[in-house]
Amino acid sequence: MAGRTIDAGLSLLDRQIIDVDDLFAGNVDDLEVTIPEEGAPYVTAILAGPGSLSRRIGGRLGSWIESVHARLHPSSDPGPASISWGVVTEVGSAVRLSVPRSALEVDLFESWVREHVIGRIPGSGHAPE
């Protein structure tokens, strides 16, 4: 996708992310942008999940989402889940990737929450084996 100019706010933010297997892999919550000394800024990564959404929302709600994310995340200093722009194959009504969602940081956090939080709720359908 080198060299394509798009309006990031209209063409990327809040779009669904679809992996190589046509499975939902999250939403584009924010972007990592590099601003070179010369030339136009360019997107280097998609940021997804509660770690990035909380910063975009801001205020009390954003702070609450970020604190819950920090408490539930297996890392001691979690940040937003990052998806390299290099794995983006198409930007349309959704952002399509060349990798499976299981290879993404966003899926690692969701899997951890599913196993350690949701799976412990009786009747959740995600009980640990």
Secondary structure as GFF3:
##gff-version 3
##sequence-region A 1 129
A	DSSP	alpha_helix	8	11	.	.	.	ID=ss1
A	DSSP	beta_strand	16	18	.	.	.	ID=ss2
A	DSSP	beta_strand	24	27	.	.	.	ID=ss3
A	DSSP	beta_strand	30	34	.	.	.	ID=ss4
A	DSSP	beta_strand	42	48	.	.	.	ID=ss5
A	DSSP	alpha_helix	50	57	.	.	.	ID=ss6
A	DSSP	alpha_helix	59	72	.	.	.	ID=ss7
A	DSSP	beta_strand	81	84	.	.	.	ID=ss8
A	DSSP	three_ten_helix	85	87	.	.	.	ID=ss9
A	DSSP	beta_strand	88	91	.	.	.	ID=ss10
A	DSSP	beta_strand	94	97	.	.	.	ID=ss11
A	DSSP	three_ten_helix	101	103	.	.	.	ID=ss12
A	DSSP	alpha_helix	105	116	.	.	.	ID=ss13
A	DSSP	three_ten_helix	118	120	.	.	.	ID=ss14
###
